Amino acid sequence: MPTDRRPRSPATQRPAASTSWDPLAHWYNGWVGEGGSEHHRLVAIPTVMRLLEVRPGEQVLDIGAGQGVLAPYITRAGAGYAGVDASPRLLDLARKHHAGAGRFMVGDARKLASIAGLRAASFDAAVFLLSLQDMDPLEPVLESVAWALKPGGRVVILLTHPAFRVPRQSGWGWDEGRKLVYRRVDRYLTPLPVPMKLMPGKEAKTTRSFHRPIGEYVNGLAARGLLIDRMDEVPGHKATAAVSNTRAENTSRKEIPLFLGLRARKLKEPLDQERSSGGRPAPGPDRSHAAGGATRRCFSAVDPGRYTPGRGRRRWSG
Ligand SMILES: C[S@@+](CC[C@H](N)C(=O)[O-])C[C@H]1O[C@@H](n2cnc3c(N)ncnc32)[C@H](O)[C@@H]1O
């Protein structure tokens, strides 16, 4: 692996993207702590590690690494760790907490190829731990991760569940008649930048999160030859509904997931429709039928005769 450049002091280094959490670095570090928040330790990190299936000797790239909470888990599994984040301050804290646990590099997730110290097709796995939903736009980030992964490499994404936890557009409610806690969802299909007020009190600062329906992630990955082979929907570790019915709260906690975990694998070879079908449309079902078409799209991604991943879009052979 090439060596990292010596980091400049965070006071003199500018954030690498406007979505950086640099102004919130010290608050975020206090909230997460050196060993991770409760959410991290009890739910988010175990989910990511289960999906990653890290093997000794592998190289893992943590994109949107923040103050490096994942680094010790990866190195304890015997793998090499590299963390990238747009915030110089968060990475400075990462180096303090986890010196020796890997390399930390300031950079923009949308332009991984421009980070000195990263090489194309050099990582066995990449991970977005609660970070992809803070990056925008999505397409160059997915393009970048496909660039960084070895053929056959995997990318694991952990998000707050886009279908149930739409920031500012969903919430808990109490149904008195049925004595149950329900989740209300006001909007889902329209992608939405959402201002998030953090650091309550007079020093409140705003960051932005980007809501996207799940299809944006699935189709965005597939368009770059990253095919999903695992999806986990994970409940939180404790009830968050503000009602005084413990049984109902526990049921809603167990039934309505907090996180969505996705794992995708980079195709070993680009699928070449010309080579596999001689340029002729392959026989298949009528895709003009909406439901049949949708089903076919899902499964065609693994059928070399019918699907060609392109840069930024899907192309069809027939
Ligand atoms: C909610 S924090 C998650 C950090 C860490 N993974 C964790 O779980 O504690 C989101 C992170 O994404 C980073 N980020 C946002 N946009 C970015 C970009 N374009 N390139 C690199 N990092 C970015 C932010 O600076 C921030 O550290």
The ligand as an SDF file (V2000), in Angstrom:
LIG
                    3D

 27 29  0  0  0  0  0  0  0  0999 V2000
  -22.9820   10.9100   10.6090 C   0  0  0  0  0  0  0  0  0  0  0  0
  -21.2740   11.0480   10.2730 S   0  0  0  0  0  0  0  0  0  0  0  0
  -20.8110    9.3310   10.3890 C   0  0  0  0  0  0  0  0  0  0  0  0
  -19.3730    9.1540   10.7720 C   0  0  0  0  0  0  0  0  0  0  0  0
  -18.9410    7.7520   11.1660 C   0  0  0  0  0  0  0  0  0  0  0  0
  -19.0510    6.8090   10.0880 N   0  0  0  0  0  0  0  0  0  0  0  0
  -19.7040    7.3010   12.3740 C   0  0  0  0  0  0  0  0  0  0  0  0
  -20.5470    6.3850   12.2500 O   0  0  0  0  0  0  0  0  0  0  0  0
  -19.4880    7.8490   13.4500 O   0  0  0  0  0  0  0  0  0  0  0  0
  -21.2100   11.3460    8.4940 C   0  0  0  0  0  0  0  0  0  0  0  0
  -19.8030   11.6020    8.0010 C   0  0  0  0  0  0  0  0  0  0  0  0
  -19.7930   11.7130    6.5770 O   0  0  0  0  0  0  0  0  0  0  0  0
  -18.8090   12.6850    6.2370 C   0  0  0  0  0  0  0  0  0  0  0  0
  -19.0470   13.1900    4.8630 N   0  0  0  0  0  0  0  0  0  0  0  0
  -20.1250   13.8470    4.3810 C   0  0  0  0  0  0  0  0  0  0  0  0
  -19.9580   14.1320    3.0740 N   0  0  0  0  0  0  0  0  0  0  0  0
  -18.7470   13.6390    2.7130 C   0  0  0  0  0  0  0  0  0  0  0  0
  -18.0180   13.5950    1.4880 C   0  0  0  0  0  0  0  0  0  0  0  0
  -18.5060   14.1150    0.3590 N   0  0  0  0  0  0  0  0  0  0  0  0
  -16.8090   12.9970    1.5000 N   0  0  0  0  0  0  0  0  0  0  0  0
  -16.2960   12.4410    2.6190 C   0  0  0  0  0  0  0  0  0  0  0  0
  -16.9570   12.4410    3.8160 N   0  0  0  0  0  0  0  0  0  0  0  0
  -18.1660   13.0310    3.8630 C   0  0  0  0  0  0  0  0  0  0  0  0
  -18.9790   13.7590    7.3060 C   0  0  0  0  0  0  0  0  0  0  0  0
  -17.8540   14.6230    7.4060 O   0  0  0  0  0  0  0  0  0  0  0  0
  -19.2000   12.8890    8.5490 C   0  0  0  0  0  0  0  0  0  0  0  0
  -18.0110   12.5930    9.2050 O   0  0  0  0  0  0  0  0  0  0  0  0
  1  2  1  0
  2  3  1  0
  2 10  1  0
  3  4  1  0
  4  5  1  0
  5  6  1  0
  5  7  1  0
  7  8  2  0
  7  9  1  0
 10 11  1  0
 11 12  1  0
 11 26  1  0
 12 13  1  0
 13 14  1  0
 13 24  1  0
 14 15  1  0
 14 23  1  0
 15 16  2  0
 16 17  1  0
 17 18  1  0
 17 23  2  0
 18 19  1  0
 18 20  2  0
 20 21  1  0
 21 22  2  0
 22 23  1  0
 24 25  1  0
 24 26  1  0
 26 27  1  0
M  CHG  2   2   1   9  -1
M  END
$$$$
